[in-house]
């Protein structure tokens, strides 16, 4: 046994979250791709079977009321809320992240333009949207469409340059909390404050941070936020996304997709739209009940195992530190380069390594039982989900990476 293997064993033995691993369906594969799709919580299949066989198969239409299907988007939203630092009544679950980005960004622009009019037409014209220049492509596509719809110009800006790019024409800013390629954690409190100082609204994409690190939406006064649930929240492939609307902004949230589920009287079947109160305004159409209730079951891990976001963050940093240490010990100098910041305050829960022939290297890693992923042109991504990844996994991944590069 090597020194690093011995250290890994000691760290696993002292890990307060080690017991949570047993709540997931795992095998001998070292799974470091939870930043793309989380592992399956062991109790979810039985819960989904109940939804299908009893709630749908036996109760049928009665389940909208008797099984709580109708209120599930808000109920599950309240389960997610503490994981992103929000009080109840501000998160609703439904639709995809892309759809929620569209709803949030257009609503933010509409509020900013309403502020500018101020009832007198004397305020500044808010006709510009800033978007994270390093964003996941879909967010950029959605932002471009939202800009055209609202008569705004779209300006891509690197997150660090946002404070200097803000002006009295800025309506909204769409930012990623964690960069999906590099794993860089951006300054949510500081950037939100800068956006507010300019009189604009901040929309945050939390896909790569929710369930992996503290977010503090309420604490930092974030206006609107969105995120997926199939990564660190382990909701399953295609599980519905969520939308956060700060409580004091909810009466002004003007969705560009006013569906019947967000109507004040959804079963009144009125021809005129009247929005409901609260986070319900973020709903559109009939919820995806099967995937929504699978997500609800997956969230039980946090409650039943008594997991705190602070404990998850502490282990995440320890795992990524140890991985970088093992890579440094096993991989020859110059063969890979970390593009993930070393500083804890700037690191999410993944490590990205720049590597020649990264696509082929990842293919061979997967063949050898170490699953990460690859982003063109030259980045190996390794995601660390502290709920089920251990330090022995980390050491093995670095060791197999070194052997693969040598071969």
C-alpha positions in Angstrom: 0.0 0.0 0.0 1.3 3.4 -1.0 1.5 6.4 1.3 -1.4 8.1 -0.5 -3.5 5.0 -0.3 -2.9 4.8 3.5 -3.9 8.5 3.8 -7.0 7.9 1.8 -8.0 5.0 4.1 -7.5 7.3 7.2 -9.5 10.1 5.6 -12.4 7.8 4.8 -12.4 6.3 8.3 -12.7 9.8 9.8 -15.2 11.1 7.2 -18.5 12.1 9.0 -20.4 11.7 5.7 -19.0 8.2 5.0 -22.3 6.5 6.0 -24.3 8.4 3.4 -22.6 6.4 0.7 -24.7 3.4 1.6 -27.8 5.4 0.6 -26.8 5.2 -3.1 -26.7 2.5 -5.8 -23.0 2.1 -6.5 -20.6 -0.5 -7.9 -16.9 -0.9 -8.4 -16.7 2.0 -10.8 -15.1 5.2 -9.5 -17.8 7.6 -10.5 -16.6 11.2 -10.8 -19.3 12.5 -13.1 -21.9 13.6 -10.6 -21.6 17.1 -11.9 -23.3 15.8 -15.1 -25.7 13.1 -13.6 -25.9 12.2 -9.9 -26.0 8.6 -8.8 -29.3 6.8 -8.0 -30.4 7.0 -4.3 -31.2 3.4 -3.3 -34.8 4.1 -2.1 -36.0 5.9 -5.2 -37.0 2.9 -7.3 -39.5 1.7 -4.7 -40.9 5.2 -4.4 -41.3 5.5 -8.1 -43.0 2.1 -8.3 -45.5 3.3 -5.7 -46.2 6.4 -7.8 -46.7 4.3 -10.9 -48.6 1.3 -9.5 -50.7 2.8 -6.7 -51.0 6.5 -7.3 -51.3 6.3 -11.1 -52.5 2.7 -11.5 -55.1 2.6 -8.7 -56.0 6.1 -7.7 -55.6 7.5 -11.2 -57.1 11.1 -11.4 -57.7 11.1 -7.7 -54.0 11.4 -7.1 -53.9 15.0 -8.2 -55.5 15.8 -4.8 -55.2 12.6 -2.7 -51.5 12.1 -3.5 -50.6 15.8 -3.6 -49.6 15.9 -7.2 -51.0 19.3 -7.8 -49.0 21.0 -5.0 -45.8 19.0 -5.7 -44.0 21.8 -7.5 -44.2 24.1 -4.5 -43.7 21.3 -2.0 -40.5 20.0 -3.7 -39.4 23.6 -4.1 -39.6 24.0 -0.4 -37.4 20.9 0.0 -34.7 22.5 -2.3 -34.9 25.9 -0.7 -32.7 25.3 2.3 -30.1 23.7 0.0 -29.7 27.0 -1.8 -30.1 29.3 1.2 -33.8 30.3 0.7 -36.8 30.5 3.0 -39.9 28.5 2.1 -42.3 29.9 -0.5 -39.7 31.2 -3.0 -38.8 28.1 -5.1 -41.0 26.3 -7.5 -40.0 23.1 -9.4 -40.9 22.5 -13.0 -39.8 22.8 -16.6 -36.1 22.6 -17.7 -33.3 24.9 -16.7 -33.4 26.5 -20.2 -37.1 27.3 -19.8 -36.6 28.7 -16.4 -33.6 30.9 -17.6 -36.0 32.3 -20.2 -38.7 33.0 -17.7 -36.3 34.6 -15.1 -34.4 36.7 -17.6 -37.4 38.2 -19.3 -39.1 38.9 -16.0 -35.9 40.6 -14.8 -35.8 42.8 -17.8 -39.5 43.7 -17.5 -39.0 44.7 -13.9 -35.9 46.8 -14.8 -37.8 48.6 -17.6 -40.7 49.2 -15.3 -38.3 50.7 -12.7 -36.9 52.9 -15.5 -40.3 54.3 -16.4 -41.0 54.9 -12.8 -44.5 56.0 -13.7 -43.1 59.2 -15.2 -40.8 58.1 -18.0 -38.0 60.0 -16.4 -35.8 57.1 -15.5 -33.0 55.6 -17.6 -33.8 53.4 -20.5 -32.9 49.8 -19.5 -32.1 48.2 -22.8 -29.1 46.0 -22.2 -28.5 42.5 -20.9 -25.1 41.3 -19.7 -24.5 37.6 -20.0 -21.6 35.5 -18.7 -19.2 35.2 -21.7 -18.1 31.8 -20.4 -21.6 30.4 -19.9 -23.0 27.1 -20.8 -24.1 27.6 -24.5 -27.8 27.2 -23.8 -27.9 30.1 -21.4 -26.3 32.2 -24.1 -28.9 31.1 -26.7 -31.7 31.8 -24.3 -30.2 35.2 -23.4 -30.0 36.2 -27.1 -33.6 35.3 -27.6 -34.7 37.1 -24.5 -32.8 40.2 -25.7 -34.6 40.2 -29.0 -38.0 39.7 -27.3 -37.5 42.6 -24.9 -35.7 45.0 -27.3 -32.4 44.8 -25.5 -28.8 44.6 -26.7 -26.9 41.5 -25.5 -23.4 41.9 -24.3 -21.2 38.9 -23.3 -18.9 39.8 -20.4 -16.5 37.7 -18.3 -17.8 37.5 -14.7 -14.8 39.3 -13.2 -15.4 42.2 -15.6 -19.1 42.7 -14.9 -18.7 45.5 -12.3 -16.9 47.6 -14.8 -19.4 46.8 -17.6 -22.5 47.8 -15.7 -24.2 51.0 -16.5 -27.5 52.9 -16.3 -28.8 51.0 -19.4 -28.2 47.6 -17.9 -31.5 45.8 -17.2 -30.3 42.3 -16.1 -27.2 40.2 -15.7 -27.2 36.4 -16.2 -24.3 34.7 -14.5 -23.2 31.1 -13.6 -22.3 30.5 -10.0 -19.7 27.8 -11.1 -18.1 27.7 -14.5 -19.1 24.4 -16.1 -15.7 23.9 -17.8 -13.2 25.0 -15.3 -15.0 24.6 -12.0 -14.3 28.2 -11.0 -16.6 29.5 -8.3 -17.7 33.1 -9.0 -18.3 35.8 -6.4 -22.1 35.7 -6.0 -22.3 38.1 -3.1 -20.0 40.7 -4.7 -21.4 40.5 -8.2 -25.0 40.6 -6.9 -24.2 43.7 -4.9 -22.6 45.4 -8.0 -25.6 44.6 -10.2 -27.9 46.1 -7.6 -25.8 49.2 -7.2 -26.3 49.8 -10.9 -30.0 49.5 -10.6 -30.2 46.1 -12.5 -31.4 42.6 -11.6 -29.2 39.6 -11.0 -30.2 36.1 -12.4 -28.0 33.3 -11.3 -27.6 29.8 -12.8 -26.9 27.4 -9.9 -26.7 24.1 -11.9 -23.1 23.4 -10.8 -23.4 24.6 -7.2 -26.7 23.6 -5.7 -26.2 20.6 -3.4 -22.4 21.0 -3.5 -21.7 24.2 -1.7 -23.5 27.0 0.2 -25.3 29.5 -2.1 -27.1 32.0 0.3 -29.8 33.3 -2.1 -31.7 35.1 0.7 -28.6 36.2 2.6 -27.1 37.9 -0.5 -30.3 39.4 -1.9 -30.3 37.5 -5.2 -33.3 38.5 -7.3 -33.9 35.4 -9.4 -32.1 32.0 -9.8 -32.5 28.8 -11.6 -30.9 25.4 -11.5 -31.2 21.8 -12.5 -31.7 18.9 -10.1 -30.0 15.9 -11.8 -26.4 16.8 -10.8 -25.6 17.2 -7.1 -29.3 16.8 -6.1 -29.4 13.4 -7.7 -32.9 13.8 -9.1 -32.4 11.5 -12.1 -32.0 12.1 -15.9 -34.2 14.9 -17.0 -35.5 15.7 -13.6 -37.3 19.0 -13.5 -35.4 22.3 -12.8 -36.4 25.0 -10.3 -36.9 28.7 -10.3 -36.3 31.0 -7.3 -38.0 34.4 -7.1 -37.2 36.5 -4.1 -40.3 37.0 -2.0 -40.6 40.8 -2.3 -40.2 40.5 -6.1 -42.9 37.9 -6.6 -45.8 40.4 -7.0 -43.9 41.9 -9.9 -42.7 38.7 -11.5 -44.2 38.9 -15.0 -43.6 35.6 -16.7 -43.3 35.5 -20.5 -44.9 32.0 -20.3 -48.2 32.6 -18.5 -49.6 29.1 -18.4 -52.8 27.8 -16.7 -50.8 26.4 -13.8 -49.8 29.9 -12.7 -53.2 31.4 -13.0 -54.9 32.6 -9.9 -57.9 30.4 -10.8 -56.3 27.5 -12.8 -59.6 25.6 -13.0 -61.7 28.7 -13.7 -60.8 28.4 -17.3 -61.0 32.1 -17.8 -59.9 33.7 -21.1 -58.0 36.5 -19.4 -54.8 35.7 -17.5 -54.6 36.7 -13.8 -51.3 35.6 -12.1 -51.4 33.6 -8.9 -49.6 34.9 -5.8 -46.2 33.7 -4.7 -43.7 31.4 -6.3 -46.6 29.7 -8.1 -46.2 32.4 -10.7 -43.2 30.5 -12.0 -45.3 27.5 -13.1 -46.5 27.1 -16.7 -48.2 23.8 -17.6 -48.9 20.4 -16.1 -46.0 19.2 -14.0 -43.9 16.1 -15.0 -45.2 14.0 -12.1 -43.1 10.9 -12.5 -39.8 12.7 -12.6 -40.9 15.3 -10.1 -41.8 12.7 -7.5 -38.6 10.7 -8.2 -36.7 14.0 -7.4 -38.8 14.4 -4.2 -37.7 10.9 -3.1 -34.1 11.6 -3.9 -34.1 14.7 -1.7 -34.8 12.4 1.3 -31.1 11.6 1.5 -30.5 15.1 2.9 -33.1 14.7 5.6 -32.9 11.1 6.6 -29.1 11.1 6.8 -29.0 14.6 8.5 -26.7 16.0 5.9 -25.8 19.7 6.0 -24.6 21.8 3.1 -21.7 23.0 5.3 -20.5 19.4 5.8 -20.8 18.7 2.1 -18.8 21.8 1.3 -16.0 20.9 3.8 -15.7 17.4 2.3 -15.9 18.7 -1.3 -12.9 20.9 -0.7 -11.0 18.1 1.1 -11.7 15.7 -1.8 -10.6 18.2 -4.5 -7.5 19.1 -2.5 -6.6 15.4 -2.1 -7.2 14.7 -5.8 -4.9 17.6 -6.9 -2.3 16.2 -4.4 -2.6 12.7 -5.8 -2.4 14.0 -9.4 0.7 16.0 -8.5 2.3 12.9 -7.0 1.4 10.3 -9.7 1.3 12.2 -13.0 4.5 13.4 -14.6 5.2 17.1 -14.6 3.8 18.9 -17.7 1.4 16.1 -18.7 -1.7 17.8 -17.3 -2.5 21.3 -16.0 -5.3 22.2 -13.6 -7.5 25.0 -14.8 -9.5 24.9 -11.6 -8.5 27.6 -9.1 -6.5 26.4 -6.2 -8.1 28.9 -3.8 -11.0 27.4 -1.9 -13.1 30.6 -2.3 -12.8 30.2 -6.1 -13.4 26.5 -6.5 -16.6 24.6 -7.0 -16.9 20.8 -6.6 -15.0 19.7 -9.7 -11.5 19.6 -11.0 -10.7 20.3 -14.6 -7.4 19.2 -16.1 -6.1 20.5 -19.4 -4.6 17.5 -21.3 -3.6 16.7 -24.8 -5.9 14.1 -26.4 -8.3 14.6 -23.6 -11.2 12.9 -25.4 -9.2 9.7 -26.0 -7.8 9.8 -22.4 -11.3 10.0 -20.9 -12.4 7.2 -23.1 -9.6 5.0 -21.8 -10.3 6.1 -18.2 -13.9 5.0 -18.5 -12.8 1.6 -19.9 -10.7 1.2 -16.8 -13.5 2.0 -14.4 -12.9 5.7 -13.7 -15.8 7.8 -15.1 -15.4 11.5 -15.6 -16.2 13.5 -18.7 -14.5 15.6 -21.4 -15.1 19.1 -22.7 -13.7 20.2 -26.1 -11.0 20.8 -27.0 -8.7 19.6 -24.2 -10.4 19.5 -20.7 -10.9 16.4 -18.5 -13.6 17.1 -15.9 -13.9 15.2 -12.6 -16.9 16.0 -10.4 -16.9 15.2 -6.7 -20.2 14.5 -5.0 -19.4 14.3 -1.3 -22.5 12.3 -0.5 -21.1 9.2 -2.2 -17.5 9.9 -3.3 -14.7 8.8 -0.9 -11.0 9.5 -0.6 -10.1 6.1 -1.9 -12.0 6.8 -5.0 -10.0 10.0 -5.5 -6.7 8.3 -5.0 -7.6 5.5 -7.4 -8.8 8.0 -10.1 -5.5 9.8 -10.0 -3.5 6.6 -10.1 -5.4 5.2 -13.1 -5.1 8.6 -14.8 -1.3 8.4 -14.4 -1.2 4.9 -15.8 -3.5 5.8 -18.7 -1.2 8.8 -19.6 1.8 6.6 -19.4 0.3 4.0 -21.7 
